Amino acid sequence: MAFYTYIVASRRNGTLYTGSTDSLIVRTAQHRDKVFRGFTARYGCATLVWYEWHETRHAAFVRARQIKKWNRVWKLELIEKTNPGWRDLFDDLF
């Protein structure tokens, strides 16, 4: 089973949300459909701009917590390194 740490954004250089999940497709769809009322629905964070794979749920969770503590510039650099155009990576998952 795969686990993921991910970042969704409201737009390029917009509001960012970092999370972890065992189903990146389902979780990203939930963000897009605003299934849960909360931060991502309130700020429109629905574009999957970065993710990485982990072998364990714990590793994905720890990495998400680590990134959440980063300053904004570091998060933007992480996204820009692998996704300089800020493409929505959701379609790449299929």
N, C-alpha and C positions, 0 to 999 in steps of 0.2 A: 504494500500500500504506500502511496506517495502522500506527502504533506507539503504544504506551501506557505511561504511568507510572501505577502503581496502588498502593493501600494495602489490605491485607486485615487483619482484626482477629479476635481470639478472641471478643470480645463488646464491648458499649459500654464505652468507656474501658478496655478490656483491652489485651492485648499487640498490638502493631502490627508489620506487616512491609511494607516498601516495595520494589517491584521494577519492572522494565520488561519489555515483551514485544511481539511483533508479532501475537499472537493472544490477546486478552484472554479470550475465551470458553474456549479450551483451557487457558490457564494458570490461570484461576480454577477450572476443573473439576479440574485437577491438585491444586490446594491443597485443595479440598473432599474429594477422594478420597484424599488423603495419598499420592500416587503416589511422591513423593520423600521419603526419610527426611531430616530436617533440622529447621531452626528452626521452620518453619510447621507441620509435622506434630507436632513435640514440644509446641508451645505452642497448638495448635488454631486457628491463624490461617487461617480459611476463609471469612470473610464479607467480600465486596467492599464496602468502605465509601466509596471515592473512586477516581476515575481521571481522566486527561486524555489527550487525543489529541495526537500529534506527527507531523510530516511525515517525520522521519528516525529511524532506529534510534539514531543518535548523540544526537540531541536528547532522546529518551526516556531514554536511559541517563544523560546528564548531569543531567537533572532528578531522576531517582531518586537519584543520588549526592548531589545538593544537599539533597534532603529528608531523606535518611538522616543528614545532619550536623546537622539541625535539632534543637532541644530538643523534648521531648515536648509541651509546651504549644502550640507552633507547629503541630505535626502535628494535635493535637486541634482547634485552631481552623480549620485547613484543612478537616478533615472536617465540622465543625459548620457551616461556612459554606454548604456545598452539600448536606449530608445530616444535618440536625439530629436526625432520628429514628434515625440509624444503621441505616437500612434496608439489606438485602442488595440491592445493585444488579445482581446476577447476572442476574435475570430480565428486567431492563430491556434487556439486551444483545440479546435476541431480537426 
